[in-house]
Amino acid sequence: MNRVSSGRNRTGQRSRLTLRKAWLHFKTITHHRHLVLRGCFAVGLYRQGILHDLSKYMPSEFLVGARYYQGDRSPNNAEREETGASLAWLHHKGRNRHHYEYWMDYNAHSVLNGPYPSDAAIVPVKMPGRYVVEMLMDRIAASKTYHPDTYRDSDPLGYYLRGNKNDVLIHPETAALLEKLLRMLAEKGETETFSYIRAHLHRKRRKKTAREGTS
């Protein structure tokens, strides 16, 4: 892999792994997981809440995260600054379905008539709704974790608009649903947004059960 970088993080120093940073990183990712778990449980996604981000405790992710621990942002960004790429992120996104970067596939005849050029080698795949909801919970939890004293319900939307709004790696329908939920959160708050999600998920489940019962 050709990784071009300055070899330094934003402090100008190379990052080191210490016991203190490992403990702080453990507390951060565990707190984040608990926030996502509560959000998922609130909308009925119990299994996803329990399994969320467990790969972060694997050595390939945890040791790197501890070494590049920041406290106010993802350690993946610091790893990129120092090495040119984040191997921890590459490992993480390939094992967690709530990241839209997981949902990429080689182009095939079945998608040639879709919203992408016919010569596109890799295209995004539409995410199932339950993983879009988990992605919403992930973004809420990240904002609360890194900015606990200043968090507002509009923060996850602002972060998305600054960084992911025009990302070609996300399927248009996935982007539309995510932005819809983020705007609802910003304008109406968690209680109403979570209530909408619960009703929407249950309605889809009832329709799926009805179809299976008639097949």
PLY file of the C-alpha trace (Angstrom):
ply
format ascii 1.0
element vertex 215
property float x
property float y
property float z
element edge 214
property int vertex1
property int vertex2
end_header
0.00 0.00 0.00
1.32 3.42 -0.94
0.54 5.63 2.04
1.75 9.21 1.71
1.76 11.38 4.84
3.76 13.80 6.90
4.46 11.12 9.52
3.08 13.41 12.24
-0.31 14.00 13.84
-1.89 17.41 14.43
0.40 18.01 17.44
3.48 17.51 15.28
4.50 14.40 17.20
4.38 10.69 16.45
1.68 8.93 18.45
2.62 6.44 21.18
0.60 3.75 22.91
0.37 4.23 26.69
-1.69 2.59 29.42
-3.43 5.89 30.14
-4.46 6.34 26.52
-5.62 2.70 26.36
-7.83 3.24 29.43
-9.26 6.52 28.11
-9.93 4.95 24.72
-11.68 2.00 26.39
-13.89 4.36 28.37
-14.71 6.41 25.27
-15.71 3.53 23.01
-17.66 1.82 25.82
-19.57 5.02 26.62
-20.29 5.44 22.90
-21.52 1.85 22.67
-23.87 2.35 25.62
-25.37 5.45 24.01
-25.98 3.55 20.76
-27.40 0.61 22.70
-29.91 2.87 24.46
-30.91 4.47 21.18
-31.33 1.12 19.42
-33.32 -0.31 22.32
-35.60 2.76 22.22
-36.66 1.87 18.67
-36.74 -1.92 19.05
-33.36 -2.82 17.48
-32.19 -4.93 20.41
-29.77 -7.26 18.63
-28.07 -4.40 16.78
-27.75 -2.42 19.97
-26.02 -5.31 21.74
-23.66 -6.09 18.85
-22.83 -2.50 17.90
-19.12 -1.79 17.37
-17.85 -4.91 19.12
-15.00 -5.06 16.61
-13.52 -1.97 18.29
-12.37 -4.25 21.12
-10.39 -6.48 18.74
-6.60 -5.89 18.87
-6.46 -4.71 15.26
-8.78 -1.84 16.14
-8.37 -1.30 19.88
-4.56 -1.01 19.98
-4.55 1.41 17.07
-7.41 3.41 18.58
-5.57 3.62 21.90
-2.33 4.71 20.26
-4.06 7.50 18.34
-6.53 8.41 21.10
-7.69 12.03 20.79
-10.61 12.48 23.18
-12.42 15.05 21.05
-12.50 13.23 17.70
-12.00 9.82 16.16
-8.50 8.34 16.48
-8.89 7.17 12.88
-8.33 10.77 11.77
-5.06 10.97 13.70
-3.90 7.67 12.20
-4.62 9.03 8.72
-2.68 12.20 9.44
0.36 10.28 10.63
0.40 7.32 8.24
-1.72 8.36 5.26
-4.50 5.82 5.87
-6.40 4.29 8.75
-6.01 0.52 8.86
-8.25 0.40 11.93
-11.04 2.05 9.92
-10.57 -0.29 6.98
-10.93 -3.21 9.38
-13.93 -1.62 11.11
-16.01 -0.66 8.09
-15.73 -4.16 6.67
-17.36 -5.69 9.75
-20.05 -3.21 10.74
-23.14 -2.91 8.57
-24.25 0.44 10.00
-21.52 2.17 7.96
-22.55 2.96 4.41
-18.98 2.27 3.31
-19.67 -1.41 4.11
-22.32 -1.46 1.37
-20.10 -1.34 -1.71
-19.99 -3.94 -4.46
-18.66 -4.50 -7.94
-20.93 -3.29 -10.69
-23.08 -5.86 -12.46
-25.61 -5.98 -15.28
-28.48 -5.60 -12.83
-27.35 -2.11 -11.82
-26.20 -0.76 -15.17
-29.50 1.06 -15.64
-29.33 2.65 -12.20
-28.10 6.14 -11.25
-24.43 5.32 -11.95
-22.28 5.34 -15.09
-22.21 1.97 -16.83
-18.42 1.92 -16.59
-18.35 2.40 -12.80
-16.36 -0.50 -11.37
-17.67 -0.26 -7.79
-21.03 1.18 -6.77
-22.87 1.74 -3.48
-25.67 -0.63 -2.51
-28.89 0.52 -0.84
-28.73 -0.14 2.90
-31.56 -1.94 4.71
-33.54 0.55 6.79
-32.61 -0.97 10.14
-28.91 -0.30 9.48
-29.64 3.28 8.44
-31.35 3.68 11.81
-28.31 2.21 13.56
-26.14 4.65 11.61
-28.34 7.47 12.91
-27.84 6.25 16.49
-24.10 5.98 15.84
-23.93 9.59 14.67
-25.98 10.84 17.62
-23.75 8.94 20.05
-20.56 10.21 18.42
-21.69 13.82 18.72
-22.69 13.30 22.37
-19.43 11.51 23.17
-17.07 14.07 21.66
-19.11 17.17 22.61
-21.03 16.24 25.77
-21.33 19.77 27.14
-22.45 21.51 23.96
-24.46 18.79 22.20
-27.60 19.85 20.35
-29.97 17.70 18.30
-28.85 19.59 15.20
-25.20 18.53 15.61
-25.42 15.16 13.78
-27.08 16.87 10.80
-24.44 19.58 10.71
-21.64 17.03 10.78
-23.28 15.06 7.95
-23.78 18.14 5.77
-20.15 19.19 6.26
-18.62 15.82 5.55
-20.94 13.36 3.78
-23.64 15.31 1.94
-22.14 14.82 -1.52
-20.33 11.53 -0.92
-20.70 9.35 -4.03
-20.04 6.25 -1.90
-23.52 6.36 -0.36
-26.55 5.11 -2.27
-28.98 7.95 -3.13
-31.90 6.29 -1.34
-29.77 5.61 1.72
-28.61 9.24 1.73
-32.19 10.48 1.40
-33.43 8.39 4.34
-30.48 9.31 6.56
-30.87 13.01 5.84
-34.62 12.80 6.44
-34.04 11.30 9.90
-31.24 13.74 10.71
-33.44 16.71 9.78
-36.31 15.31 11.81
-33.98 14.97 14.78
-32.71 18.54 14.37
-36.21 20.01 14.04
-38.32 17.80 16.31
-35.90 16.15 18.74
-35.22 12.58 19.80
-38.61 11.73 21.29
-40.60 12.42 18.13
-37.92 11.04 15.81
-37.60 7.79 17.73
-41.39 7.46 17.84
-41.52 7.85 14.06
-38.79 5.24 13.61
-40.57 2.73 15.88
-43.83 3.13 13.95
-42.06 2.95 10.60
-40.07 -0.16 11.47
-43.07 -1.97 12.93
-45.18 -1.11 9.89
-42.56 -2.59 7.56
-42.32 -5.71 9.72
-46.08 -6.20 9.65
-46.11 -5.85 5.85
-43.27 -8.36 5.54
-45.06 -10.83 7.82
-48.27 -10.44 5.81
-46.46 -11.11 2.54
-44.79 -14.20 3.95
-48.14 -15.45 5.26
-49.71 -15.26 1.82
-46.80 -16.79 -0.09
0 1
1 2
2 3
3 4
4 5
5 6
6 7
7 8
8 9
9 10
10 11
11 12
12 13
13 14
14 15
15 16
16 17
17 18
18 19
19 20
20 21
21 22
22 23
23 24
24 25
25 26
26 27
27 28
28 29
29 30
30 31
31 32
32 33
33 34
34 35
35 36
36 37
37 38
38 39
39 40
40 41
41 42
42 43
43 44
44 45
45 46
46 47
47 48
48 49
49 50
50 51
51 52
52 53
53 54
54 55
55 56
56 57
57 58
58 59
59 60
60 61
61 62
62 63
63 64
64 65
65 66
66 67
67 68
68 69
69 70
70 71
71 72
72 73
73 74
74 75
75 76
76 77
77 78
78 79
79 80
80 81
81 82
82 83
83 84
84 85
85 86
86 87
87 88
88 89
89 90
90 91
91 92
92 93
93 94
94 95
95 96
96 97
97 98
98 99
99 100
100 101
101 102
102 103
103 104
104 105
105 106
106 107
107 108
108 109
109 110
110 111
111 112
112 113
113 114
114 115
115 116
116 117
117 118
118 119
119 120
120 121
121 122
122 123
123 124
124 125
125 126
126 127
127 128
128 129
129 130
130 131
131 132
132 133
133 134
134 135
135 136
136 137
137 138
138 139
139 140
140 141
141 142
142 143
143 144
144 145
145 146
146 147
147 148
148 149
149 150
150 151
151 152
152 153
153 154
154 155
155 156
156 157
157 158
158 159
159 160
160 161
161 162
162 163
163 164
164 165
165 166
166 167
167 168
168 169
169 170
170 171
171 172
172 173
173 174
174 175
175 176
176 177
177 178
178 179
179 180
180 181
181 182
182 183
183 184
184 185
185 186
186 187
187 188
188 189
189 190
190 191
191 192
192 193
193 194
194 195
195 196
196 197
197 198
198 199
199 200
200 201
201 202
202 203
203 204
204 205
205 206
206 207
207 208
208 209
209 210
210 211
211 212
212 213
213 214
